[in-house]
Amino acid sequence: MADSTVPAQVPLFPRRQGRPQAPAPGECFSRGKASLHFGRAEDFYAAWPAPICLISDGPYGVDGFPGDRRTAESLADWYEPHVRAWSTRSTPATTLWFWNTEIGWANVHPVLAEYGSFLSGREYYAAETVPEFYVAAAERLAAT
């Protein structure tokens, strides 16, 4: 029996012909103060406001999904333009959550260190577990 005191979940994506379909690149869906932009992140960096929290969730260099790098050794080159953009857009209040494998983090860390102003005075977390990662990020966002 459903609990009538819990409001029904509002679908984020519009239904097209009675069923949800994948968003097209460039589409944006918003609810409250949160927005999801679909497409390549580098196409949106300049238009987004300064971030409070950056969440990086792959690639990992384990060939685990389409678009993932085959090896962790290739990650530094892949992440460099993103880290450069994060450094440019961030403020002293920005927190980076870098979710990757231990080997992936080790390969990307020199790129993060190269952009020292990005790490200097800012919080930086490397996370490998989902629950603590998302709970902590949600708590930090809720506190702002």
N, CA, C and O atoms as CSV, one atom per row, in Angstrom:
chain,resi,resn,atom,element,x,y,z
A,1,MET,N,N,0.839,-1.190,0.000
A,1,MET,CA,C,0.000,0.000,0.000
A,1,MET,C,C,0.877,1.243,0.000
A,1,MET,O,O,1.793,1.348,0.815
A,2,ALA,N,N,0.620,2.163,-0.878
A,2,ALA,CA,C,1.415,3.378,-1.006
A,2,ALA,C,C,1.135,4.322,0.150
A,2,ALA,O,O,0.010,4.403,0.643
A,3,ASP,N,N,2.167,5.032,0.576
A,3,ASP,CA,C,2.045,6.028,1.634
A,3,ASP,C,C,1.512,7.313,1.007
A,3,ASP,O,O,2.205,7.946,0.210
A,4,SER,N,N,0.312,7.696,1.351
A,4,SER,CA,C,-0.320,8.860,0.726
A,4,SER,C,C,0.287,10.181,1.202
A,4,SER,O,O,-0.019,11.231,0.636
A,5,THR,N,N,1.151,10.152,2.244
A,5,THR,CA,C,1.754,11.384,2.723
A,5,THR,C,C,3.003,11.751,1.924
A,5,THR,O,O,3.499,12.871,2.042
A,6,VAL,N,N,3.521,10.822,1.109
A,6,VAL,CA,C,4.710,11.083,0.307
A,6,VAL,C,C,4.263,11.577,-1.066
A,6,VAL,O,O,3.512,10.889,-1.757
A,7,PRO,N,N,4.725,12.780,-1.469
A,7,PRO,CA,C,4.301,13.289,-2.778
A,7,PRO,C,C,4.856,12.416,-3.899
A,7,PRO,O,O,5.921,11.815,-3.759
A,8,ALA,N,N,4.141,12.352,-4.986
A,8,ALA,CA,C,4.572,11.575,-6.141
A,8,ALA,C,C,5.802,12.224,-6.769
A,8,ALA,O,O,5.934,13.448,-6.783
A,9,GLN,N,N,6.694,11.393,-7.284
A,9,GLN,CA,C,7.894,11.893,-7.970
A,9,GLN,C,C,7.473,12.564,-9.271
A,9,GLN,O,O,6.723,11.987,-10.058
A,10,VAL,N,N,7.954,13.772,-9.494
A,10,VAL,CA,C,7.657,14.495,-10.724
A,10,VAL,C,C,8.707,14.095,-11.749
A,10,VAL,O,O,9.900,14.231,-11.475
A,11,PRO,N,N,8.309,13.608,-12.920
A,11,PRO,CA,C,9.295,13.222,-13.932
A,11,PRO,C,C,10.137,14.417,-14.352
A,11,PRO,O,O,9.617,15.513,-14.561
A,12,LEU,N,N,11.441,14.198,-14.473
A,12,LEU,CA,C,12.329,15.266,-14.900
A,12,LEU,C,C,12.270,15.455,-16.408
A,12,LEU,O,O,12.279,16.584,-16.898
A,13,PHE,N,N,12.211,14.362,-17.137
A,13,PHE,CA,C,12.221,14.429,-18.598
A,13,PHE,C,C,10.803,14.405,-19.134
A,13,PHE,O,O,9.959,13.657,-18.639
A,14,PRO,N,N,10.541,15.212,-20.133
A,14,PRO,CA,C,9.198,15.201,-20.719
A,14,PRO,C,C,8.922,13.863,-21.404
A,14,PRO,O,O,9.835,13.207,-21.905
A,15,ARG,N,N,7.677,13.482,-21.415
A,15,ARG,CA,C,7.302,12.247,-22.101
A,15,ARG,C,C,6.973,12.582,-23.547
A,15,ARG,O,O,6.234,13.522,-23.838
A,16,ARG,N,N,7.531,11.802,-24.422
A,16,ARG,CA,C,7.302,11.996,-25.840
A,16,ARG,C,C,6.581,10.766,-26.355
A,16,ARG,O,O,7.115,9.659,-26.298
A,17,GLN,N,N,5.390,10.953,-26.848
A,17,GLN,CA,C,4.547,9.865,-27.326
A,17,GLN,C,C,4.366,8.791,-26.246
A,17,GLN,O,O,4.410,7.595,-26.536
A,18,GLY,N,N,4.164,9.231,-25.003
A,18,GLY,CA,C,3.838,8.320,-23.921
A,18,GLY,C,C,5.002,7.627,-23.253
A,18,GLY,O,O,4.782,6.872,-22.306
A,19,ARG,N,N,6.231,7.842,-23.694
A,19,ARG,CA,C,7.366,7.201,-23.030
A,19,ARG,C,C,8.561,8.152,-23.034
A,19,ARG,O,O,8.725,8.944,-23.961
A,20,PRO,N,N,9.398,8.072,-21.990
A,20,PRO,CA,C,10.555,8.967,-21.957
A,20,PRO,C,C,11.577,8.570,-23.018
A,20,PRO,O,O,11.774,7.386,-23.294
A,21,GLN,N,N,12.213,9.554,-23.598
A,21,GLN,CA,C,13.270,9.315,-24.580
A,21,GLN,C,C,14.515,10.057,-24.127
A,21,GLN,O,O,14.438,11.000,-23.339
A,22,ALA,N,N,15.648,9.628,-24.626
A,22,ALA,CA,C,16.903,10.282,-24.281
A,22,ALA,C,C,16.878,11.733,-24.745
A,22,ALA,O,O,16.429,12.021,-25.854
A,23,PRO,N,N,17.355,12.646,-23.910
A,23,PRO,CA,C,17.425,14.051,-24.314
A,23,PRO,C,C,18.405,14.231,-25.469
A,23,PRO,O,O,19.357,13.464,-25.612
A,24,ALA,N,N,18.169,15.223,-26.268
A,24,ALA,CA,C,19.062,15.550,-27.382
A,24,ALA,C,C,20.196,16.433,-26.873
A,24,ALA,O,O,20.004,17.196,-25.926
A,25,PRO,N,N,21.371,16.343,-27.485
A,25,PRO,CA,C,22.470,17.234,-27.091
A,25,PRO,C,C,22.021,18.693,-27.146
A,25,PRO,O,O,21.375,19.121,-28.102
A,26,GLY,N,N,22.368,19.435,-26.120
A,26,GLY,CA,C,21.995,20.842,-26.028
A,26,GLY,C,C,20.747,21.086,-25.196
A,26,GLY,O,O,20.498,22.218,-24.784
A,27,GLU,N,N,19.950,20.038,-24.938
A,27,GLU,CA,C,18.749,20.215,-24.119
A,27,GLU,C,C,19.131,20.429,-22.662
A,27,GLU,O,O,20.153,19.923,-22.196
A,28,CYS,N,N,18.313,21.172,-21.960
A,28,CYS,CA,C,18.526,21.450,-20.549
A,28,CYS,C,C,17.201,21.245,-19.821
A,28,CYS,O,O,16.154,21.704,-20.276
A,29,PHE,N,N,17.258,20.562,-18.703
A,29,PHE,CA,C,16.082,20.343,-17.866
A,29,PHE,C,C,16.395,20.885,-16.486
A,29,PHE,O,O,17.472,20.635,-15.946
A,30,SER,N,N,15.455,21.628,-15.911
A,30,SER,CA,C,15.674,22.246,-14.610
A,30,SER,C,C,14.546,21.913,-13.665
A,30,SER,O,O,13.395,21.736,-14.065
A,31,ARG,N,N,14.907,21.833,-12.407
A,31,ARG,CA,C,13.938,21.679,-11.327
A,31,ARG,C,C,14.517,22.446,-10.143
A,31,ARG,O,O,15.609,22.139,-9.664
A,32,GLY,N,N,13.780,23.437,-9.682
A,32,GLY,CA,C,14.305,24.266,-8.603
A,32,GLY,C,C,15.563,24.984,-9.060
A,32,GLY,O,O,15.576,25.601,-10.125
A,33,LYS,N,N,16.628,24.905,-8.256
A,33,LYS,CA,C,17.889,25.561,-8.594
A,33,LYS,C,C,18.859,24.643,-9.323
A,33,LYS,O,O,19.981,25.053,-9.622
A,34,ALA,N,N,18.453,23.412,-9.616
A,34,ALA,CA,C,19.335,22.449,-10.281
A,34,ALA,C,C,18.959,22.312,-11.753
A,34,ALA,O,O,17.781,22.325,-12.111
A,35,SER,N,N,19.962,22.184,-12.585
A,35,SER,CA,C,19.755,21.993,-14.022
A,35,SER,C,C,20.663,20.888,-14.531
A,35,SER,O,O,21.798,20.739,-14.080
A,36,LEU,N,N,20.145,20.116,-15.478
A,36,LEU,CA,C,20.928,19.105,-16.169
A,36,LEU,C,C,21.054,19.535,-17.615
A,36,LEU,O,O,20.053,19.754,-18.298
A,37,HIS,N,N,22.284,19.656,-18.079
A,37,HIS,CA,C,22.574,20.024,-19.460
A,37,HIS,C,C,23.098,18.784,-20.161
A,37,HIS,O,O,23.988,18.110,-19.642
A,38,PHE,N,N,22.563,18.475,-21.326
A,38,PHE,CA,C,22.974,17.290,-22.061
A,38,PHE,C,C,23.858,17.688,-23.232
A,38,PHE,O,O,23.470,18.489,-24.082
A,39,GLY,N,N,25.044,17.117,-23.257
A,39,GLY,CA,C,26.015,17.402,-24.298
A,39,GLY,C,C,27.407,17.326,-23.717
A,39,GLY,O,O,27.593,16.844,-22.600
A,40,ARG,N,N,28.375,17.791,-24.457
A,40,ARG,CA,C,29.761,17.793,-24.012
A,40,ARG,C,C,29.960,18.953,-23.040
A,40,ARG,O,O,29.625,20.095,-23.353
A,41,ALA,N,N,30.501,18.659,-21.873
A,41,ALA,CA,C,30.672,19.672,-20.831
A,41,ALA,C,C,31.431,20.889,-21.334
A,41,ALA,O,O,31.092,22.022,-20.994
A,42,GLU,N,N,32.459,20.654,-22.144
A,42,GLU,CA,C,33.256,21.793,-22.619
A,42,GLU,C,C,32.456,22.756,-23.480
A,42,GLU,O,O,32.871,23.900,-23.668
A,43,ASP,N,N,31.318,22.318,-24.009
A,43,ASP,CA,C,30.445,23.216,-24.770
A,43,ASP,C,C,29.636,24.141,-23.866
A,43,ASP,O,O,29.062,25.122,-24.339
A,44,PHE,N,N,29.586,23.837,-22.578
A,44,PHE,CA,C,28.757,24.603,-21.645
A,44,PHE,C,C,29.554,25.426,-20.638
A,44,PHE,O,O,29.002,26.343,-20.030
A,45,TYR,N,N,30.830,25.127,-20.448
A,45,TYR,CA,C,31.605,25.768,-19.379
A,45,TYR,C,C,31.465,27.284,-19.365
A,45,TYR,O,O,31.234,27.866,-18.305
A,46,ALA,N,N,31.597,27.931,-20.504
A,46,ALA,CA,C,31.573,29.395,-20.552
A,46,ALA,C,C,30.222,29.981,-20.157
A,46,ALA,O,O,30.163,31.104,-19.658
A,47,ALA,N,N,29.148,29.249,-20.370
A,47,ALA,CA,C,27.810,29.766,-20.089
A,47,ALA,C,C,27.349,29.499,-18.651
A,47,ALA,O,O,26.442,30.171,-18.160
A,48,TRP,N,N,27.960,28.533,-17.983
A,48,TRP,CA,C,27.538,28.204,-16.627
A,48,TRP,C,C,28.048,29.231,-15.628
A,48,TRP,O,O,29.114,29.814,-15.830
A,49,PRO,N,N,27.301,29.460,-14.555
A,49,PRO,CA,C,27.807,30.356,-13.503
A,49,PRO,C,C,28.991,29.702,-12.783
A,49,PRO,O,O,29.225,28.502,-12.927
A,50,ALA,N,N,29.724,30.488,-12.018
A,50,ALA,CA,C,30.845,29.943,-11.248
A,50,ALA,C,C,30.335,28.805,-10.372
A,50,ALA,O,O,29.322,28.957,-9.690
A,51,PRO,N,N,31.022,27.670,-10.384
A,51,PRO,CA,C,30.508,26.501,-9.662
A,51,PRO,C,C,30.760,26.558,-8.156
A,51,PRO,O,O,31.782,27.061,-7.691
A,52,ILE,N,N,29.796,26.026,-7.418
A,52,ILE,CA,C,29.964,25.812,-5.983
A,52,ILE,C,C,30.589,24.436,-5.768
A,52,ILE,O,O,31.465,24.258,-4.921
A,53,CYS,N,N,30.120,23.471,-6.553
A,53,CYS,CA,C,30.616,22.104,-6.438
A,53,CYS,C,C,30.798,21.520,-7.840
A,53,CYS,O,O,29.863,21.509,-8.639
A,54,LEU,N,N,32.001,21.038,-8.130
A,54,LEU,CA,C,32.281,20.332,-9.370
A,54,LEU,C,C,32.336,18.844,-9.047
A,54,LEU,O,O,33.064,18.429,-8.146
A,55,ILE,N,N,31.576,18.051,-9.772
A,55,ILE,CA,C,31.583,16.604,-9.568
A,55,ILE,C,C,32.068,15.958,-10.850
A,55,ILE,O,O,31.399,16.018,-11.882
A,56,SER,N,N,33.231,15.342,-10.777
A,56,SER,CA,C,33.809,14.658,-11.920
A,56,SER,C,C,33.635,13.160,-11.726
A,56,SER,O,O,34.180,12.577,-10.789
A,57,ASP,N,N,32.874,12.547,-12.614
A,57,ASP,CA,C,32.539,11.129,-12.485
A,57,ASP,C,C,32.955,10.392,-13.750
A,57,ASP,O,O,32.107,9.956,-14.529
A,58,GLY,N,N,34.253,10.255,-13.952
A,58,GLY,CA,C,34.789,9.507,-15.080
A,58,GLY,C,C,35.144,10.417,-16.229
A,58,GLY,O,O,34.697,11.563,-16.284
A,59,PRO,N,N,35.947,9.912,-17.149
A,59,PRO,CA,C,36.319,8.521,-17.363
A,59,PRO,C,C,37.327,8.017,-16.325
A,59,PRO,O,O,37.928,8.787,-15.577
A,60,TYR,N,N,37.482,6.689,-16.316
A,60,TYR,CA,C,38.286,6.014,-15.303
A,60,TYR,C,C,39.523,5.325,-15.848
A,60,TYR,O,O,40.427,4.991,-15.082
A,61,GLY,N,N,39.584,5.107,-17.147
A,61,GLY,CA,C,40.717,4.397,-17.720
A,61,GLY,C,C,40.665,2.899,-17.481
A,61,GLY,O,O,41.699,2.251,-17.320
A,62,VAL,N,N,39.441,2.345,-17.457
A,62,VAL,CA,C,39.279,0.894,-17.269
A,62,VAL,C,C,38.500,0.269,-18.428
A,62,VAL,O,O,38.178,-0.918,-18.386
A,63,ASP,N,N,38.196,1.060,-19.464
A,63,ASP,CA,C,37.422,0.594,-20.614
A,63,ASP,C,C,36.086,0.014,-20.168
A,63,ASP,O,O,35.637,-1.017,-20.671
A,64,GLY,N,N,35.451,0.709,-19.197
A,64,GLY,CA,C,34.237,0.185,-18.586
A,64,GLY,C,C,32.932,0.622,-19.216
A,64,GLY,O,O,31.882,0.085,-18.864
A,65,PHE,N,N,32.956,1.572,-20.128
A,65,PHE,CA,C,31.735,2.043,-20.768
A,65,PHE,C,C,32.121,2.743,-22.058
A,65,PHE,O,O,33.283,3.115,-22.222
A,66,PRO,N,N,31.181,2.937,-22.986
A,66,PRO,CA,C,31.515,3.632,-24.231
A,66,PRO,C,C,32.053,5.035,-23.931
A,66,PRO,O,O,31.407,5.822,-23.238
A,67,GLY,N,N,33.216,5.330,-24.448
A,67,GLY,CA,C,33.837,6.627,-24.211
A,67,GLY,C,C,34.880,6.612,-23.114
A,67,GLY,O,O,35.675,7.547,-23.017
A,68,ASP,N,N,34.903,5.572,-22.275
A,68,ASP,CA,C,35.932,5.463,-21.247
A,68,ASP,C,C,37.268,5.201,-21.935
A,68,ASP,O,O,37.310,4.590,-23.003
A,69,ARG,N,N,38.340,5.653,-21.334
A,69,ARG,CA,C,39.669,5.415,-21.867
A,69,ARG,C,C,40.056,3.968,-21.619
A,69,ARG,O,O,39.598,3.348,-20.659
A,70,ARG,N,N,40.892,3.441,-22.479
A,70,ARG,CA,C,41.316,2.035,-22.349
A,70,ARG,C,C,42.239,1.841,-21.157
A,70,ARG,O,O,42.164,0.819,-20.475
A,71,THR,N,N,43.121,2.824,-20.896
A,71,THR,CA,C,44.058,2.707,-19.780
A,71,THR,C,C,44.066,4.003,-18.974
A,71,THR,O,O,43.710,5.066,-19.482
A,72,ALA,N,N,44.472,3.899,-17.730
A,72,ALA,CA,C,44.543,5.072,-16.863
A,72,ALA,C,C,45.651,6.026,-17.290
A,72,ALA,O,O,45.584,7.220,-16.997
A,73,GLU,N,N,46.658,5.521,-17.972
A,73,GLU,CA,C,47.767,6.367,-18.400
A,73,GLU,C,C,47.330,7.453,-19.377
A,73,GLU,O,O,48.024,8.459,-19.526
A,74,SER,N,N,46.205,7.272,-20.037
A,74,SER,CA,C,45.729,8.267,-21.006
A,74,SER,C,C,44.842,9.344,-20.371
A,74,SER,O,O,44.423,10.280,-21.052
A,75,LEU,N,N,44.557,9.215,-19.083
A,75,LEU,CA,C,43.601,10.129,-18.452
A,75,LEU,C,C,44.109,11.561,-18.295
A,75,LEU,O,O,43.328,12.504,-18.424
A,76,ALA,N,N,45.393,11.740,-18.020
A,76,ALA,CA,C,45.915,13.098,-17.806
A,76,ALA,C,C,45.644,13.975,-19.023
A,76,ALA,O,O,45.200,15.114,-18.883
A,77,ASP,N,N,45.908,13.451,-20.211
A,77,ASP,CA,C,45.656,14.222,-21.435
A,77,ASP,C,C,44.173,14.497,-21.625
A,77,ASP,O,O,43.799,15.578,-22.080
A,78,TRP,N,N,43.318,13.531,-21.281
A,78,TRP,CA,C,41.882,13.716,-21.438
A,78,TRP,C,C,41.360,14.786,-20.476
A,78,TRP,O,O,40.554,15.632,-20.864
A,79,TYR,N,N,41.821,14.747,-19.214
A,79,TYR,CA,C,41.300,15.671,-18.204
A,79,TYR,C,C,41.880,17.083,-18.299
A,79,TYR,O,O,41.254,18.022,-17.807
A,80,GLU,N,N,43.039,17.266,-18.907
A,80,GLU,CA,C,43.714,18.565,-18.889
A,80,GLU,C,C,42.824,19.726,-19.335
A,80,GLU,O,O,42.775,20.728,-18.622
A,81,PRO,N,N,42.118,19.658,-20.468
A,81,PRO,CA,C,41.281,20.814,-20.830
A,81,PRO,C,C,40.138,21.058,-19.842
A,81,PRO,O,O,39.709,22.197,-19.658
A,82,HIS,N,N,39.650,20.001,-19.214
A,82,HIS,CA,C,38.582,20.166,-18.225
A,82,HIS,C,C,39.122,20.831,-16.961
A,82,HIS,O,O,38.515,21.767,-16.439
A,83,VAL,N,N,40.262,20.348,-16.472
A,83,VAL,CA,C,40.850,20.924,-15.261
A,83,VAL,C,C,41.210,22.390,-15.504
A,83,VAL,O,O,41.032,23.226,-14.619
A,84,ARG,N,N,41.709,22.702,-16.692
A,84,ARG,CA,C,42.015,24.096,-17.035
A,84,ARG,C,C,40.748,24.947,-16.952
A,84,ARG,O,O,40.771,26.040,-16.386
A,85,ALA,N,N,39.640,24.450,-17.515
A,85,ALA,CA,C,38.365,25.190,-17.465
A,85,ALA,C,C,37.851,25.300,-16.035
A,85,ALA,O,O,37.364,26.356,-15.630
A,86,TRP,N,N,37.956,24.220,-15.268
A,86,TRP,CA,C,37.513,24.267,-13.863
A,86,TRP,C,C,38.300,25.335,-13.113
A,86,TRP,O,O,37.730,26.095,-12.331
A,87,SER,N,N,39.609,25.392,-13.349
A,87,SER,CA,C,40.470,26.354,-12.671
A,87,SER,C,C,40.067,27.783,-13.011
A,87,SER,O,O,40.066,28.661,-12.147
A,88,THR,N,N,39.729,28.005,-14.265
A,88,THR,CA,C,39.340,29.337,-14.723
A,88,THR,C,C,38.011,29.768,-14.129
A,88,THR,O,O,37.842,30.933,-13.769
A,89,ARG,N,N,37.064,28.841,-14.021
A,89,ARG,CA,C,35.702,29.172,-13.595
A,89,ARG,C,C,35.498,29.141,-12.078
A,89,ARG,O,O,34.536,29.719,-11.574
A,90,SER,N,N,36.384,28.479,-11.355
A,90,SER,CA,C,36.198,28.270,-9.918
A,90,SER,C,C,36.452,29.523,-9.101
A,90,SER,O,O,37.126,30.454,-9.543
A,91,THR,N,N,35.897,29.523,-7.902
A,91,THR,CA,C,36.123,30.590,-6.930
A,91,THR,C,C,36.700,29.941,-5.671
A,91,THR,O,O,36.774,28.714,-5.605
A,92,PRO,N,N,37.110,30.719,-4.678
A,92,PRO,CA,C,37.597,30.111,-3.434
A,92,PRO,C,C,36.546,29.248,-2.721
A,92,PRO,O,O,36.894,28.447,-1.853
A,93,ALA,N,N,35.275,29.403,-3.079
A,93,ALA,CA,C,34.215,28.604,-2.455
A,93,ALA,C,C,33.951,27.289,-3.183
A,93,ALA,O,O,33.136,26.489,-2.724
A,94,THR,N,N,34.619,27.051,-4.301
A,94,THR,CA,C,34.360,25.860,-5.111
A,94,THR,C,C,35.001,24.618,-4.492
A,94,THR,O,O,36.149,24.646,-4.049
A,95,THR,N,N,34.241,23.543,-4.473
A,95,THR,CA,C,34.732,22.235,-4.036
A,95,THR,C,C,34.750,21.305,-5.237
A,95,THR,O,O,33.794,21.267,-6.012
A,96,LEU,N,N,35.832,20.557,-5.393
A,96,LEU,CA,C,35.934,19.556,-6.445
A,96,LEU,C,C,35.795,18.175,-5.833
A,96,LEU,O,O,36.505,17.827,-4.889
A,97,TRP,N,N,34.881,17.396,-6.374
A,97,TRP,CA,C,34.755,15.976,-6.046
A,97,TRP,C,C,35.228,15.216,-7.269
A,97,TRP,O,O,34.553,15.205,-8.298
A,98,PHE,N,N,36.377,14.586,-7.160
A,98,PHE,CA,C,36.972,13.874,-8.282
A,98,PHE,C,C,36.806,12.384,-8.018
A,98,PHE,O,O,37.535,11.797,-7.220
A,99,TRP,N,N,35.839,11.785,-8.697
A,99,TRP,CA,C,35.519,10.383,-8.483
A,99,TRP,C,C,36.214,9.569,-9.549
A,99,TRP,O,O,35.952,9.753,-10.737
A,100,ASN,N,N,37.108,8.661,-9.140
A,100,ASN,CA,C,37.877,7.870,-10.077
A,100,ASN,C,C,38.467,6.681,-9.327
A,100,ASN,O,O,38.206,6.500,-8.137
A,101,THR,N,N,39.247,5.886,-10.012
A,101,THR,CA,C,39.966,4.807,-9.346
A,101,THR,C,C,41.243,5.384,-8.741
A,101,THR,O,O,41.634,6.506,-9.063
A,102,GLU,N,N,41.878,4.633,-7.883
A,102,GLU,CA,C,43.127,5.093,-7.278
A,102,GLU,C,C,44.188,5.336,-8.347
A,102,GLU,O,O,44.907,6.334,-8.292
A,103,ILE,N,N,44.289,4.434,-9.313
A,103,ILE,CA,C,45.269,4.585,-10.394
A,103,ILE,C,C,44.896,5.769,-11.290
A,103,ILE,O,O,45.767,6.523,-11.723
A,104,GLY,N,N,43.607,5.927,-11.564
A,104,GLY,CA,C,43.168,7.069,-12.361
A,104,GLY,C,C,43.508,8.378,-11.682
A,104,GLY,O,O,44.016,9.297,-12.324
A,105,TRP,N,N,43.232,8.477,-10.379
A,105,TRP,CA,C,43.557,9.689,-9.633
A,105,TRP,C,C,45.052,9.948,-9.672
A,105,TRP,O,O,45.476,11.088,-9.864
A,106,ALA,N,N,45.859,8.909,-9.492
A,106,ALA,CA,C,47.315,9.078,-9.497
A,106,ALA,C,C,47.804,9.633,-10.831
A,106,ALA,O,O,48.744,10.428,-10.865
A,107,ASN,N,N,47.186,9.226,-11.907
A,107,ASN,CA,C,47.587,9.710,-13.231
A,107,ASN,C,C,47.117,11.135,-13.492
A,107,ASN,O,O,47.785,11.878,-14.211
A,108,VAL,N,N,45.993,11.528,-12.927
A,108,VAL,CA,C,45.450,12.869,-13.176
A,108,VAL,C,C,45.973,13.892,-12.169
A,108,VAL,O,O,45.971,15.090,-12.453
A,109,HIS,N,N,46.415,13.442,-11.008
A,109,HIS,CA,C,46.861,14.371,-9.962
A,109,HIS,C,C,47.903,15.383,-10.439
A,109,HIS,O,O,47.804,16.549,-10.058
A,110,PRO,N,N,48.914,14.998,-11.264
A,110,PRO,CA,C,49.857,16.016,-11.741
A,110,PRO,C,C,49.183,17.148,-12.530
A,110,PRO,O,O,49.640,18.290,-12.485
A,111,VAL,N,N,48.117,16.839,-13.240
A,111,VAL,CA,C,47.381,17.878,-13.972
A,111,VAL,C,C,46.670,18.788,-12.976
A,111,VAL,O,O,46.665,20.007,-13.147
A,112,LEU,N,N,46.072,18.211,-11.941
A,112,LEU,CA,C,45.423,19.026,-10.913
A,112,LEU,C,C,46.452,19.919,-10.220
A,112,LEU,O,O,46.190,21.093,-9.958
A,113,ALA,N,N,47.620,19.354,-9.926
A,113,ALA,CA,C,48.671,20.121,-9.249
A,113,ALA,C,C,49.228,21.224,-10.159
A,113,ALA,O,O,49.632,22.279,-9.670
A,114,GLU,N,N,49.253,20.993,-11.460
A,114,GLU,CA,C,49.745,21.999,-12.409
A,114,GLU,C,C,48.922,23.279,-12.322
A,114,GLU,O,O,49.449,24.381,-12.478
A,115,TYR,N,N,47.636,23.123,-12.072
A,115,TYR,CA,C,46.751,24.268,-11.916
A,115,TYR,C,C,46.606,24.550,-10.433
A,115,TYR,O,O,45.514,24.462,-9.872
A,116,GLY,N,N,47.732,24.893,-9.802
A,116,GLY,CA,C,47.798,25.060,-8.352
A,116,GLY,C,C,46.766,26.019,-7.800
A,116,GLY,O,O,46.267,25.818,-6.692
A,117,SER,N,N,46.432,27.073,-8.563
A,117,SER,CA,C,45.436,28.015,-8.064
A,117,SER,C,C,44.085,27.330,-7.887
A,117,SER,O,O,43.257,27.762,-7.084
A,118,PHE,N,N,43.872,26.253,-8.649
A,118,PHE,CA,C,42.617,25.525,-8.515
A,118,PHE,C,C,42.537,24.819,-7.166
A,118,PHE,O,O,41.472,24.763,-6.549
A,119,LEU,N,N,43.677,24.278,-6.707
A,119,LEU,CA,C,43.687,23.552,-5.443
A,119,LEU,C,C,43.971,24.453,-4.257
A,119,LEU,O,O,43.558,24.147,-3.138
A,120,SER,N,N,44.665,25.553,-4.480
A,120,SER,CA,C,45.066,26.428,-3.393
A,120,SER,C,C,43.853,27.092,-2.755
A,120,SER,O,O,43.137,27.847,-3.414
A,121,GLY,N,N,43.625,26.820,-1.500
A,121,GLY,CA,C,42.524,27.432,-0.775
A,121,GLY,C,C,41.168,26.849,-1.099
A,121,GLY,O,O,40.146,27.369,-0.652
A,122,ARG,N,N,41.145,25.782,-1.867
A,122,ARG,CA,C,39.881,25.158,-2.222
A,122,ARG,C,C,39.862,23.729,-1.721
A,122,ARG,O,O,40.909,23.100,-1.570
A,123,GLU,N,N,38.696,23.232,-1.469
A,123,GLU,CA,C,38.571,21.851,-1.034
A,123,GLU,C,C,38.616,20.933,-2.239
A,123,GLU,O,O,38.093,21.247,-3.308
A,124,TYR,N,N,39.250,19.800,-2.039
A,124,TYR,CA,C,39.428,18.833,-3.116
A,124,TYR,C,C,39.298,17.440,-2.508
A,124,TYR,O,O,39.970,17.125,-1.526
A,125,TYR,N,N,38.456,16.627,-3.075
A,125,TYR,CA,C,38.230,15.285,-2.565
A,125,TYR,C,C,38.372,14.279,-3.696
A,125,TYR,O,O,37.881,14.501,-4.803
A,126,ALA,N,N,39.032,13.197,-3.417
A,126,ALA,CA,C,39.063,12.066,-4.338
A,126,ALA,C,C,38.204,10.991,-3.689
A,126,ALA,O,O,38.448,10.603,-2.546
A,127,ALA,N,N,37.218,10.519,-4.401
A,127,ALA,CA,C,36.288,9.555,-3.826
A,127,ALA,C,C,36.215,8.305,-4.675
A,127,ALA,O,O,36.266,8.376,-5.903
A,128,GLU,N,N,36.096,7.176,-4.033
A,128,GLU,CA,C,35.949,5.917,-4.754
A,128,GLU,C,C,34.647,5.209,-4.396
A,128,GLU,O,O,34.301,4.210,-5.026
A,129,THR,N,N,33.921,5.703,-3.402
A,129,THR,CA,C,32.684,5.042,-3.011
A,129,THR,C,C,31.507,5.970,-3.241
A,129,THR,O,O,31.587,7.167,-2.964
A,130,VAL,N,N,30.434,5.427,-3.739
A,130,VAL,CA,C,29.281,6.248,-4.109
A,130,VAL,C,C,28.551,6.847,-2.918
A,130,VAL,O,O,28.353,8.062,-2.908
A,131,PRO,N,N,28.137,6.084,-1.915
A,131,PRO,CA,C,27.259,6.677,-0.895
A,131,PRO,C,C,27.860,7.881,-0.183
A,131,PRO,O,O,27.211,8.925,-0.104
A,132,GLU,N,N,29.076,7.770,0.336
A,132,GLU,CA,C,29.673,8.888,1.056
A,132,GLU,C,C,29.878,10.080,0.136
A,132,GLU,O,O,29.689,11.227,0.541
A,133,PHE,N,N,30.261,9.809,-1.084
A,133,PHE,CA,C,30.521,10.853,-2.067
A,133,PHE,C,C,29.286,11.713,-2.295
A,133,PHE,O,O,29.348,12.935,-2.161
A,134,TYR,N,N,28.165,11.085,-2.638
A,134,TYR,CA,C,26.960,11.846,-2.941
A,134,TYR,C,C,26.316,12.439,-1.706
A,134,TYR,O,O,25.770,13.541,-1.762
A,135,VAL,N,N,26.369,11.724,-0.589
A,135,VAL,CA,C,25.800,12.269,0.651
A,135,VAL,C,C,26.537,13.525,1.059
A,135,VAL,O,O,25.909,14.533,1.381
A,136,ALA,N,N,27.869,13.482,1.051
A,136,ALA,CA,C,28.659,14.653,1.458
A,136,ALA,C,C,28.432,15.823,0.505
A,136,ALA,O,O,28.302,16.966,0.944
A,137,ALA,N,N,28.385,15.545,-0.789
A,137,ALA,CA,C,28.160,16.626,-1.766
A,137,ALA,C,C,26.775,17.243,-1.552
A,137,ALA,O,O,26.633,18.464,-1.605
A,138,ALA,N,N,25.783,16.439,-1.319
A,138,ALA,CA,C,24.436,16.951,-1.092
A,138,ALA,C,C,24.374,17.785,0.185
A,138,ALA,O,O,23.717,18.825,0.221
A,139,GLU,N,N,25.056,17.326,1.229
A,139,GLU,CA,C,25.070,18.074,2.485
A,139,GLU,C,C,25.744,19.425,2.307
A,139,GLU,O,O,25.272,20.428,2.842
A,140,ARG,N,N,26.848,19.461,1.558
A,140,ARG,CA,C,27.555,20.732,1.342
A,140,ARG,C,C,26.693,21.697,0.531
A,140,ARG,O,O,26.648,22.891,0.827
A,141,LEU,N,N,26.012,21.184,-0.487
A,141,LEU,CA,C,25.150,22.048,-1.297
A,141,LEU,C,C,23.964,22.560,-0.490
A,141,LEU,O,O,23.552,23.710,-0.641
A,142,ALA,N,N,23.416,21.700,0.368
A,142,ALA,CA,C,22.263,22.099,1.179
A,142,ALA,C,C,22.642,23.166,2.194
A,142,ALA,O,O,21.799,23.971,2.590
A,143,ALA,N,N,23.898,23.182,2.618
A,143,ALA,CA,C,24.349,24.143,3.623
A,143,ALA,C,C,24.587,25.528,3.037
A,143,ALA,O,O,24.740,26.495,3.784
A,144,THR,N,N,24.620,25.638,1.708
A,144,THR,CA,C,24.884,26.961,1.100
A,144,THR,C,C,23.611,27.741,0.898
A,144,THR,O,O,23.649,28.866,0.401
